[in-house]
Amino acid sequence: MTQVTFFINRSLIEGYRISGHADEDTEGPLGSLVCAGISALSMATYNGLEGVCQIPEEDLKTQLEDGFLSVYVLDRDHLARKEVQVLLKTLQLGLENIAGQYSQYIKINIQEVSDAFN
């Protein structure tokens, strides 16, 4: 199962963490397809933060490993930009839609934080 956590501070999404594989405990192709969808959305969001929103690498804290991705926007000025929040909220909406259809493969958690980077 894939675990997703969104870190929210005063209604702004500061970052997200995705761990696990949706297909690790399943037989057949459905789990692999769900996992691919989760990966595509999460990587597209990360790429959009860098490429479209042009957040410099030093203003993002990222970790990428097999079955694990975490992305945090470190700069409060970037967090307050509308396009940054649109990207992050679109990721949240997309993953919530997947979870609504395939809850056996993905669980979404919302963690209210005062500072996700401590």
Secondary structure, 3 states (H helix, E strand, C coil): CEEEEEEEECCEEEEEEEECCCCCCCCCCHHHHHHHHHHHHHHHHHHHHHHCCCCCHHHEEEEEECCEEEEEECCHHHHCCHHHHHHHHHHHHHHHHHHHHCCCCEEEEEEECCCCCC
